[in-house]
Amino acid sequence: MIVVTGATGNVGRALVRVLAAAGEKVIATSRGVTEADVPDGVEHRKADLVDAASLRPVFDGADALFLQSGGPSAHLLDLGEILGAARAGGVRRVVLLSSLGVATRPESASHGVLGLAIEEAVRGSGLDWTILRPGNFASNSFAWIPSVRAERTVAAPFGDVGLPTIDPRDIAEVAAAALREDGHAGRIYELTGPVAITPREQAEAIGAALGEPVRFAELAPDEARVRMLDFMPADVAETTLAVLGSPTPAERRVSPDVEKVLGRAPRPYADWVRDHVAAFR
């Protein structure tokens, strides 16, 4: 049995579907998970990573765990309690969704320091562990839905700076492989898309999928920062802007790890847009 935390997130939701399609017994957990959020045959449980006690009954009888690193609540997690409860319930294998920023932004409190502490807790848990470090998510484009719907416009800073954006479904499929197959214990996988793509090119891809032009509007970094502060802490906004505007060579690099694990190239951004274009209409 496999427990998936963060089961309503962009990666967790896709992972639940992949595991269920493979015939695995899955328990999907999230603060607000409901039957409507999971495929038929998947058990859903409300549980909160911040409340380790809520996870203890979920882990009973499980043998593998997909651990979402907590997002905005990461600093509130008691990893010792969570991983101890997982071990006590029978879990022997854990796959952690971390971030490329652990390696590329070690000075960042949110991306580097906290992310590394979470990884170290997993590595010291006594479980067979695999760590996933994805870069920029294609699903971040969902933030542009209101402006694309209303004005056929994408507004973003650093319009001509490209990053190898990854489809969350590829992250989910790598996670499923690590949860189900031997040979992934003790591995850290850096996960990216197949090619760097700029925000301007992303706007063009959305327009192509819609069948009508989508204009790109360049935001000044200060304006982008103000917008980001509406939904993320200041330190996260600062690091995110640094990654978007001045990515390191490691952040620009296309990783081979998706293809190594899955035996195929990662999906291009245009495929993600095509499969989610209804959200932008």
KASUL-V826085 format. One record per backbone hydrogen bond with DSSP energy under -1.0 kcal/mol. NH is the residue of the N-H (numbers start at 1). CO is the residue of the C=O. Records with the same first field share a line. If there is no record, write none. Layout:
NH = CO + CO
This chain:
2 = 25
3 = 64
4 = 27
5 = 66
7 = 29
9 = 6
13 = 9
15 = 11
16 = 12
17 = 13
18 = 14
19 = 15
20 = 16
21 = 17
22 = 18
23 = 20
24 = 19
27 = 2
28 = 43
29 = 4
30 = 45
37 = 34
38 = 35
42 = 39
43 = 26
45 = 28
47 = 30
51 = 48
54 = 51
55 = 52
59 = 55
61 = 89
62 = 59
63 = 1
64 = 1
65 = 93
66 = 3
67 = 95
73 = 70
74 = 71
76 = 73
77 = 74
82 = 78
83 = 79
84 = 80
85 = 81
86 = 82
87 = 83
88 = 84
89 = 85
90 = 87
91 = 86
92 = 63
93 = 63
94 = 128
95 = 65
96 = 130
97 = 67
98 = 132
100 = 134
102 = 99
103 = 100
104 = 100
105 = 101
108 = 105
112 = 108
113 = 108
114 = 109
116 = 112
117 = 113
118 = 114
119 = 115
120 = 116
121 = 117
122 = 118
123 = 119
124 = 120
125 = 122
128 = 92
130 = 94
131 = 187
132 = 96
133 = 189
135 = 191
138 = 166
140 = 137
141 = 138
142 = 139
143 = 140
144 = 141
145 = 142
148 = 144
149 = 145
150 = 146
151 = 147
152 = 148
153 = 147
154 = 215
156 = 217
161 = 158
163 = 197
165 = 163
166 = 136
170 = 167
171 = 167
172 = 168
173 = 169
174 = 170
175 = 171
176 = 172
177 = 173
178 = 174
179 = 175
180 = 176
181 = 177
186 = 129
187 = 184
189 = 131
191 = 133
193 = 164
197 = 163
200 = 159
202 = 198
203 = 199
204 = 200
205 = 201
206 = 202
207 = 203
208 = 204
209 = 205
210 = 206
211 = 207
212 = 207
215 = 152
217 = 154
219 = 156
224 = 220
225 = 221
226 = 222
227 = 223
228 = 224
229 = 225
230 = 227
231 = 228
232 = 228
237 = 233
238 = 234
239 = 235
240 = 236
241 = 237
242 = 238
243 = 239
244 = 240
245 = 241
246 = 242
252 = 248
253 = 249
260 = 256
261 = 257
262 = 258
263 = 259
272 = 268
273 = 269
274 = 270
275 = 271
276 = 273
279 = 276
280 = 277
